[in-house]
Amino acid sequence: MVRGTLSECLEWLKEHPPIGEYCIVVSGAHPEEVKERRDAWWQALSVEEHVAHYEEQESLPRKEAMKKAAGDRGVSKRDIYNMLL
């Protein structure tokens, strides 16, 4: 049995190639984290408004603003990019 973050487990698998079947158990978000995201200041904003906030209020380049918005929302920067298209 191996325990760790997803990246740690993937690293272990590189060194120990799989033989047979594996069962992966992923822990969910901590309830406090879920509440923080649900009650976050940006909840009422669209993705575009959220990114614009960081561009305007913090004078960040669009790429960095997208990265911060992605972090707030718990999604990848690619997801934010796709939502903005």
Secondary structure, DSSP 8 states (H G I E B T S, - for coil): ---S-HHHHHHHHHHS---S----------HHHHHHHHT-TTTTS-HHHHHHHHHHHS---HHHHHHHHHHHHTS-HHHHHHHH-
